[in-house]
């Protein structure tokens, strides 16, 4: 495992000499635009494991993506190697269909401290809830980014992340009531504490999420990638391409339904992913919004 190979994978050609916020942001943005958030292994007969070397080989050498425990573990390793003060935290994801936070800590994020200021770096959430810049860990402050306005609030040592989105323009009106569309303008994303975690704290969750019939990830095949002006998502057979701020305070959301034979080609052309095994797409209604 080496940093040069990782940077070749993400296309980052900037400096690595300074451990400052500008460098961190640049490295982070190259990651989220090159490495998809995806769970395709579950739906093509592969097992997802958390060993760092396996994650590195999958993302860097096989040019795949991964979910939060893979993407953020790799990002954490890169930043640590560069000399950043990093640690892992564990979050509980909000389920909009149950209107409640999960009871299982399933989301791994990275905390980075620069000159005494703490930031959350999360390269493993995908779709419209994927932050594009490290977020300063401060309560009650609106932090506008291209995807929308993010905000942390803290109450009794528990931190909450929420996001305010723009209006949506959907040219294909047959998708205007899609269960994939987020209907609320302000959406809770996840909650977490500042207790440091290790990858070991996520081993049970890693197995559960890819095997349980109650898991979102067994109900949907997901591949999402951030672009320079929005994001793409392939969920089951539904391809979504979102352009942020297409018009003033409005995002363009384009939907198309793929045929079986188009899925593999789309993964290659839109996400730069080639799978070793046959994908079996799935999209059980509910449980997930973009």
Secondary structure as UniProt FT lines:
FT   HELIX           3..10
FT   HELIX           21..34
FT   STRAND          37..38
FT   HELIX           40..44
FT   HELIX           52..56
FT   HELIX           57..61
FT   HELIX           68..81
FT   TURN            82..83
FT   STRAND          85..95
FT   TURN            96..99
FT   STRAND          100..101
FT   STRAND          107..114
FT   TURN            115..116
FT   STRAND          117..121
FT   HELIX           127..129
FT   STRAND          135..136
FT   STRAND          142..145
FT   TURN            146..147
FT   STRAND          148..155
FT   TURN            156..157
FT   STRAND          158..164
FT   STRAND          167..169
FT   HELIX           173..175
FT   TURN            176..177
FT   TURN            179..180
FT   STRAND          186..192
FT   HELIX           199..202
FT   HELIX           203..211
FT   TURN            213..214
FT   HELIX           216..219
FT   STRAND          222..226
FT   STRAND          230..235
FT   TURN            236..237
FT   STRAND          238..247
FT   TURN            248..249
FT   STRAND          250..257
FT   HELIX           260..271
//
